[in-house]
Structures are given as structure tokens and as C-alpha cells.
Amino acid sequence: MLDEDEARALLAGIDTTTVVGLRDRAVIAVMIYSFARVGAVVGMQVQDY
């Protein structure tokens, strides 16, 4: 479990100058803030967000 500072540091460390970096940051942010597992996040549809 990450605390608030660790979560912010993790998200801040992701390179968002590329599409891949933006995707990774979005997926990790959803997992952090929703406590979802990778499989649950990957299976989400746009309307689920």
C-alpha cells in the first residue's frame, strides 16, 4: 500500500511526453485511487471511468 507522498512521487516519475507514458500514468493512477487490480483496470471501458 502506498501512502499519499509515495503515490504522488510514483506518478510524478512517469514520463508523460509520450503516449505510452500518458497511458501508463493513467492506468497506474486508476489503480492507486480505486484500489483496483491490473486485470480489473484493463477490462474497464471508457464509460467506466
N, C-alpha and C positions, 0 to 999 in steps of 0.2 A: 504494500500500500504506500502510495506517495503522499507526502504532505503537500501543502499548498506551494511552498517555495520550490520543492523538488519538481512538481508538475510544471510550474512556470519556467524553471530552468530547462527542463526537457523540451518543452515546446519552443522556447527561445533558441535552443541549439539546433533546430532543424532549418536547413537552407531552404528558404521559400522563393528563391529566384527562378526555380524550375517548376514545371507542372508536377513532377514526381515529388518534390519537396512539399508543395502545397497539398497534394493528395495525402502524403504521409502525415503531415501535421494535422489535417482534418480527421483522419482515421484515429490517430492517437488521442486527439482532443476528445472525440466522441467516446472513446474507451475510458479515458480518465474521468470525464464528467458524468458519464452514465453508468460506470462500473460494469460495462458490457464486456463480454469476451470477444475475441477476434472473430470467431465464427458468427456471432450474432451481429456484429457491425458489418461484416462483409455481406451478409444476407439482407441488409436493410435496403429499402427502396427510397428514392428521393422524398416521397411523401411521408416517410417515417421520421425524417429529420424535422 
